[in-house]
């Protein structure tokens, strides 16, 4: 049941995004909303971790592993993002310019 809820929200979001894709205000509001949603999720994740005594007790051993895993994830995301910008960035810029004219 939960997965259908998630998929439904995703599909409604796609529909609304396509419906309002020409409205600059909606785009700015959605970008701001997404950032605040990410901040809220990170805060709630921190609260959840802080409330778990097992994680807190073993943090000294998990700390380095978690740090290295996070660093690797961040590095991989940056490298892949840069690669995608190099591969598709120019085409996307040209496509965007032709639609604006």
Secondary structure as UniProt FT lines:
FT   HELIX           2..19
FT   TURN            20..22
FT   HELIX           24..50
FT   HELIX           53..57
FT   HELIX           59..100
//
